[in-house]
């Protein structure tokens, strides 16, 4: 294939994926789309339970996964394939050249967000007629573009397998949103033999034509689901009840005033609270979604421990039961300078790249850090970069990426990086 062919295929793939968004741990159609393509290319393809360690899975809803599998069946995904997945999503392509050389891996993510896509006629997906077909869900963070780039790299690997050495892996990671999927991939051990690793994200602080390469950054984070179980009673007999709602409200106020840490940035965010039955009923249940973040893993652990202590104390004070569940986690990032410089060099010669800059994120979190940490723990070297697009902000219904220009840049950096390690 020519570079034009790769570009045309990536754009077509991205637009199909954009129209069929699936959220974390429910990407069954997406996984089938990926694996079918990898097998057509003649690459070894692993998927589902073959790349995921179930014991390390966080934030997966069994009922939602069952519903997603049923939709996949209705949309033509073979039952045999769903059985192969074992209820889990995600995939990996492997090219084993049979010649001596390093093991190089790249990682892309595949999930969407529970965000309704804009109906504005100016929006690129509406102009191009590939708007999300699934109400309430859209690729509002560019993971459709990531997946398309990963498939473009896989096609390039298949075309250049005779000129490469060692082994190359392309990881298609599920459930990045909420930082839920990378830990389960890492725990499976699929990057334990990796010598060189690169991950990336479209957009963020990089504009179209710019590549930003990170030396360090991101906040470590822990995501929690909290459930309080009280005792229902009539409002006229409050002594007979135990209000889960009042306990949850007090918890919100207490968590919002947790002390920070003198050694770095901290965050506490309570994003959701559902409680109550009626105005004259003592609320028996409360459900909360919250998170903490820290500039270092140690600071994040400090914040998480404070959450656990506060929740336990509030439950005792209000006489209710509680269940606090960790739903996701990520660590901070520190790239290996040799890998960082290799990515910079790889980016500099990509057509369309106007500038290559240092771009160290001090906010936000990214669960690719879990895979990077695993690679580094086993002696491998890793780096993370951004390939730009012009967008109004991530996690919005009008997020856009200019795929005809942005995707070839991401693809070019990845393929150049692989050539620099395995050619």
PEKAQUI-V201711 format. One record per residue. N is the residue number from 1. RES is the residue in one small letter. PSI is psi in degrees with one decimal (999 if undefined). NEAR is the number of other ideal C-beta (glycine too) atoms within 10 Angstrom. D_LAST is the distance of its C-alpha to the last C-alpha in whole Angstrom. Layout:
BEGIN
N_RES_PSI_NEAR_D_LAST ; N_RES_PSI_NEAR_D_LAST
END
This chain:
BEGIN
1_x_149.5_13_18 ; 2_x_167.8_8_19 ; 3_x_-32.7_14_18 ; 4_x_-39.6_9_22 ; 5_x_-44.5_12_22 ; 6_x_-45.0_22_20 ; 7_x_-47.5_19_22 ; 8_x_-39.2_14_25 ; 9_x_-41.3_17_24 ; 10_x_-43.4_26_23 ; 11_x_-44.0_19_27 ; 12_x_-42.8_13_28 ; 13_x_-45.3_24_27 ; 14_x_-40.5_27_28 ; 15_x_-34.4_20_31 ; 16_x_-46.3_14_32 ; 17_x_-37.7_26_31 ; 18_x_-38.1_27_33 ; 19_x_-14.0_19_36 ; 20_x_61.6_21_36 ; 21_x_141.7_27_35 ; 22_x_136.2_23_36 ; 23_x_176.1_22_36 ; 24_x_134.8_29_35 ; 25_x_4.9_27_35 ; 26_x_17.4_26_36 ; 27_x_56.0_33_33 ; 28_x_-43.3_26_34 ; 29_x_-40.9_23_34 ; 30_x_-44.4_27_30 ; 31_x_-40.4_28_29 ; 32_x_-42.9_21_30 ; 33_x_-44.2_21_29 ; 34_x_-52.2_28_25 ; 35_x_-40.7_22_25 ; 36_x_-43.5_14_27 ; 37_x_-44.2_19_24 ; 38_x_-41.2_26_21 ; 39_x_-34.6_12_23 ; 40_x_-31.6_11_24 ; 41_x_-8.6_18_20 ; 42_x_15.6_11_20 ; 43_x_151.4_21_18 ; 44_x_130.4_12_20 ; 45_x_125.6_23_22 ; 46_x_151.7_21_24 ; 47_x_158.9_23_27 ; 48_x_-125.8_21_30 ; 49_x_-17.1_16_31 ; 50_x_-17.2_16_28 ; 51_x_0.2_24_26 ; 52_x_134.9_29_30 ; 53_x_106.8_16_32 ; 54_x_-34.3_13_35 ; 55_x_-20.5_7_37 ; 56_x_3.3_16_35 ; 57_x_134.3_19_35 ; 58_x_147.0_22_37 ; 59_x_32.1_19_39 ; 60_x_129.5_21_39 ; 61_x_115.5_13_43 ; 62_x_-42.2_9_43 ; 63_x_-41.4_7_46 ; 64_x_-39.1_13_43 ; 65_x_-38.5_18_40 ; 66_x_-43.0_12_43 ; 67_x_-39.1_12_44 ; 68_x_-37.2_20_40 ; 69_x_-37.5_19_40 ; 70_x_-41.6_12_43 ; 71_x_-40.5_16_42 ; 72_x_-41.9_24_39 ; 73_x_-46.6_15_41 ; 74_x_-24.5_9_43 ; 75_x_15.1_11_40 ; 76_x_6.3_8_39 ; 77_x_124.8_19_36 ; 78_x_142.9_12_37 ; 79_x_-36.1_10_39 ; 80_x_-38.4_7_37 ; 81_x_-42.5_17_34 ; 82_x_-37.9_18_36 ; 83_x_-37.9_10_37 ; 84_x_-37.7_15_34 ; 85_x_-26.0_23_33 ; 86_x_25.5_12_36 ; 87_x_0.7_18_37 ; 88_x_158.9_24_34 ; 89_x_-178.1_33_31 ; 90_x_159.1_31_27 ; 91_x_169.8_29_24 ; 92_x_133.9_26_21 ; 93_x_142.2_28_18 ; 94_x_125.6_19_16 ; 95_x_112.7_22_13 ; 96_x_108.1_13_13 ; 97_x_-22.0_17_11 ; 98_x_-0.7_9_13 ; 99_x_149.4_11_11 ; 100_x_142.8_7_11 ; 101_x_171.9_16_9 ; 102_x_167.1_16_10 ; 103_x_118.6_21_12 ; 104_x_137.8_26_11 ; 105_x_145.0_25_14 ; 106_x_155.1_23_16 ; 107_x_133.4_27_19 ; 108_x_156.6_26_22 ; 109_x_161.6_28_25 ; 110_x_-3.9_29_28 ; 111_x_163.9_29_31 ; 112_x_-168.1_26_34 ; 113_x_153.5_23_37 ; 114_x_65.0_12_41 ; 115_x_130.7_20_42 ; 116_x_131.0_14_44 ; 117_x_144.2_27_42 ; 118_x_150.6_20_44 ; 119_x_4.7_10_46 ; 120_x_130.2_12_46 ; 121_x_-17.3_7_46 ; 122_x_-15.7_9_43 ; 123_x_138.2_17_41 ; 124_x_-37.3_17_37 ; 125_x_-32.1_24_37 ; 126_x_-37.8_15_41 ; 127_x_-37.2_12_41 ; 128_x_-1.9_13_38 ; 129_x_41.6_8_40 ; 130_x_32.4_19_37 ; 131_x_153.0_17_39 ; 132_x_131.1_22_39 ; 133_x_-3.7_11_41 ; 134_x_105.8_16_42 ; 135_x_136.2_8_45 ; 136_x_-1.4_12_44 ; 137_x_143.0_20_40 ; 138_x_160.0_27_38 ; 139_x_78.2_27_34 ; 140_x_15.8_26_35 ; 141_x_3.7_25_32 ; 142_x_10.7_28_30 ; 143_x_-21.6_28_28 ; 144_x_-40.6_31_28 ; 145_x_-39.4_29_26 ; 146_x_-48.0_29_24 ; 147_x_-42.9_27_24 ; 148_x_-40.1_26_23 ; 149_x_-42.4_32_20 ; 150_x_-40.8_31_19 ; 151_x_-34.4_26_20 ; 152_x_-39.9_29_18 ; 153_x_-40.9_25_15 ; 154_x_-41.0_23_15 ; 155_x_-41.0_23_16 ; 156_x_-39.9_22_13 ; 157_x_-44.3_24_11 ; 158_x_-36.9_16_14 ; 159_x_-24.3_14_13 ; 160_x_19.5_17_10 ; 161_x_-27.2_16_10 ; 162_x_-11.9_7_10 ; 163_x_6.4_10_6 ; 164_x_159.8_20_5 ; 165_x_165.4_15_6 ; 166_x_-146.2_20_9 ; 167_x_141.3_20_11 ; 168_x_135.2_28_11 ; 169_x_142.3_22_15 ; 170_x_114.0_27_16 ; 171_x_127.7_28_20 ; 172_x_94.0_30_23 ; 173_x_132.0_33_25 ; 174_x_166.5_32_29 ; 175_x_49.3_30_32 ; 176_x_-40.6_24_31 ; 177_x_129.0_21_34 ; 178_x_6.7_23_36 ; 179_x_62.8_27_33 ; 180_x_-22.4_27_34 ; 181_x_-32.5_33_31 ; 182_x_-37.2_32_28 ; 183_x_-39.5_24_30 ; 184_x_-32.4_25_31 ; 185_x_-44.1_28_27 ; 186_x_-41.9_24_26 ; 187_x_-22.9_16_29 ; 188_x_-18.3_20_28 ; 189_x_13.0_12_25 ; 190_x_-10.9_22_22 ; 191_x_11.8_27_20 ; 192_x_-18.8_14_22 ; 193_x_7.4_14_18 ; 194_x_129.7_24_16 ; 195_x_-34.6_20_15 ; 196_x_136.2_25_13 ; 197_x_139.2_29_15 ; 198_x_133.3_27_16 ; 199_x_164.4_28_20 ; 200_x_164.1_28_21 ; 201_x_142.0_27_25 ; 202_x_146.4_27_26 ; 203_x_-117.9_23_29 ; 204_x_-122.8_20_31 ; 205_x_2.4_14_31 ; 206_x_130.6_24_29 ; 207_x_168.7_14_30 ; 208_x_126.2_17_29 ; 209_x_-3.8_17_26 ; 210_x_142.5_19_26 ; 211_x_123.5_27_23 ; 212_x_130.4_23_24 ; 213_x_132.8_26_22 ; 214_x_132.4_24_24 ; 215_x_-35.5_16_25 ; 216_x_169.4_14_28 ; 217_x_-169.9_20_30 ; 218_x_148.8_25_32 ; 219_x_137.5_27_35 ; 220_x_151.3_25_35 ; 221_x_152.1_27_37 ; 222_x_130.3_25_39 ; 223_x_136.1_24_41 ; 224_x_146.3_20_44 ; 225_x_133.5_17_46 ; 226_x_129.2_23_50 ; 227_x_129.9_16_53 ; 228_x_136.6_28_57 ; 229_x_110.3_15_59 ; 230_x_-150.0_25_63 ; 231_x_123.4_15_66 ; 232_x_142.5_15_67 ; 233_x_163.4_17_71 ; 234_x_144.1_11_73 ; 235_x_-24.8_12_73 ; 236_x_-15.1_8_77 ; 237_x_62.0_9_77 ; 238_x_-25.3_11_74 ; 239_x_-16.8_7_74 ; 240_x_-8.3_11_73 ; 241_x_171.6_19_70 ; 242_x_112.2_22_67 ; 243_x_111.1_26_65 ; 244_x_-31.4_27_61 ; 245_x_-47.9_22_61 ; 246_x_-37.2_19_63 ; 247_x_-43.5_25_60 ; 248_x_-41.6_28_57 ; 249_x_-42.3_16_59 ; 250_x_-35.3_16_60 ; 251_x_-42.4_26_56 ; 252_x_-47.7_17_55 ; 253_x_-39.2_10_57 ; 254_x_-42.3_16_56 ; 255_x_-35.1_22_52 ; 256_x_-18.9_10_53 ; 257_x_19.6_9_54 ; 258_x_142.0_16_52 ; 259_x_141.5_9_52 ; 260_x_-158.4_15_48 ; 261_x_136.7_17_47 ; 262_x_-15.5_7_47 ; 263_x_2.3_12_44 ; 264_x_-179.8_17_42 ; 265_x_139.7_15_42 ; 266_x_156.4_20_43 ; 267_x_143.8_17_44 ; 268_x_128.5_17_46 ; 269_x_122.2_13_46 ; 270_x_109.1_17_48 ; 271_x_-15.5_9_47 ; 272_x_137.2_10_50 ; 273_x_122.4_17_53 ; 274_x_127.8_11_55 ; 275_x_161.8_19_58 ; 276_x_151.6_16_62 ; 277_x_-45.8_12_64 ; 278_x_168.2_8_67 ; 279_x_-25.9_6_69 ; 280_x_29.0_8_72 ; 281_x_129.9_15_69 ; 282_x_123.1_24_68 ; 283_x_123.8_24_64 ; 284_x_-16.5_20_63 ; 285_x_151.1_17_59 ; 286_x_142.3_25_57 ; 287_x_131.3_15_53 ; 288_x_146.6_21_51 ; 289_x_127.5_16_47 ; 290_x_169.4_22_46 ; 291_x_157.9_23_43 ; 292_x_157.6_25_43 ; 293_x_156.7_24_40 ; 294_x_151.8_26_39 ; 295_x_-21.6_20_37 ; 296_x_163.4_16_36 ; 297_x_-36.7_18_36 ; 298_x_-41.6_13_39 ; 299_x_-40.3_22_41 ; 300_x_-41.5_28_40 ; 301_x_-37.2_14_42 ; 302_x_-45.3_19_45 ; 303_x_-42.1_24_45 ; 304_x_-40.5_22_45 ; 305_x_-37.0_12_47 ; 306_x_-38.0_19_50 ; 307_x_-48.5_21_49 ; 308_x_-42.6_14_50 ; 309_x_-42.1_11_53 ; 310_x_-45.8_16_54 ; 311_x_-44.9_23_54 ; 312_x_-42.7_12_56 ; 313_x_-41.3_13_58 ; 314_x_-40.0_23_59 ; 315_x_-41.8_22_59 ; 316_x_-41.4_11_62 ; 317_x_-36.3_12_64 ; 318_x_0.5_19_64 ; 319_x_35.7_12_65 ; 320_x_164.0_24_62 ; 321_x_157.2_12_59 ; 322_x_157.5_20_55 ; 323_x_117.5_12_52 ; 324_x_118.7_17_49 ; 325_x_130.9_11_46 ; 326_x_123.3_14_42 ; 327_x_-10.1_17_40 ; 328_x_158.9_25_37 ; 329_x_152.2_24_35 ; 330_x_159.3_29_32 ; 331_x_177.2_23_32 ; 332_x_168.1_24_31 ; 333_x_134.3_24_28 ; 334_x_112.2_17_26 ; 335_x_158.5_25_23 ; 336_x_126.7_18_21 ; 337_x_-34.5_11_21 ; 338_x_-39.6_10_17 ; 339_x_-40.1_24_16 ; 340_x_-46.6_21_18 ; 341_x_-34.3_14_17 ; 342_x_-39.6_20_14 ; 343_x_-42.3_25_15 ; 344_x_-46.4_17_17 ; 345_x_-40.3_14_15 ; 346_x_-37.4_26_13 ; 347_x_-32.5_25_17 ; 348_x_-29.4_13_18 ; 349_x_7.3_11_16 ; 350_x_128.1_19_17 ; 351_x_135.9_8_20 ; 352_x_-13.1_13_23 ; 353_x_120.4_18_22 ; 354_x_-29.5_11_26 ; 355_x_149.0_13_25 ; 356_x_120.5_20_23 ; 357_x_161.7_14_25 ; 358_x_135.8_11_26 ; 359_x_93.2_19_28 ; 360_x_108.1_15_29 ; 361_x_126.7_19_31 ; 362_x_-7.6_11_34 ; 363_x_170.9_11_36 ; 364_x_171.0_16_35 ; 365_x_159.9_27_33 ; 366_x_121.6_25_30 ; 367_x_0.0_30_29 ; 368_x_-23.1_28_25 ; 369_x_-28.0_28_27 ; 370_x_-39.3_25_27 ; 371_x_-40.1_24_24 ; 372_x_-44.7_33_23 ; 373_x_-41.7_21_26 ; 374_x_-42.5_23_25 ; 375_x_-46.1_26_21 ; 376_x_-33.8_18_23 ; 377_x_-27.0_11_25 ; 378_x_14.5_13_23 ; 379_x_1.8_9_21 ; 380_x_168.2_22_18 ; 381_x_140.6_21_18 ; 382_x_156.7_28_18 ; 383_x_158.1_26_19 ; 384_x_140.4_30_21 ; 385_x_169.7_25_21 ; 386_x_137.1_23_24 ; 387_x_128.9_33_23 ; 388_x_163.0_27_27 ; 389_x_164.0_25_29 ; 390_x_114.5_14_33 ; 391_x_159.5_21_35 ; 392_x_-4.9_11_39 ; 393_x_141.5_9_37 ; 394_x_160.8_15_36 ; 395_x_39.7_11_38 ; 396_x_152.4_16_40 ; 397_x_-13.7_17_41 ; 398_x_18.9_19_40 ; 399_x_140.0_25_36 ; 400_x_158.0_20_34 ; 401_x_-3.2_27_31 ; 402_x_60.7_17_31 ; 403_x_-31.0_27_28 ; 404_x_-22.5_12_27 ; 405_x_-42.5_16_26 ; 406_x_-42.4_27_25 ; 407_x_-43.4_28_23 ; 408_x_-27.4_22_20 ; 409_x_-47.6_25_20 ; 410_x_-44.4_31_19 ; 411_x_-42.0_24_17 ; 412_x_-39.8_26_15 ; 413_x_-45.7_30_15 ; 414_x_-48.2_28_13 ; 415_x_-37.4_21_11 ; 416_x_-38.6_19_10 ; 417_x_-43.8_25_10 ; 418_x_-42.6_25_7 ; 419_x_-39.4_15_5 ; 420_x_-22.3_14_6 ; 421_x_-34.5_23_6 ; 422_x_3.1_23_4 ; 423_x_999_12_0
END
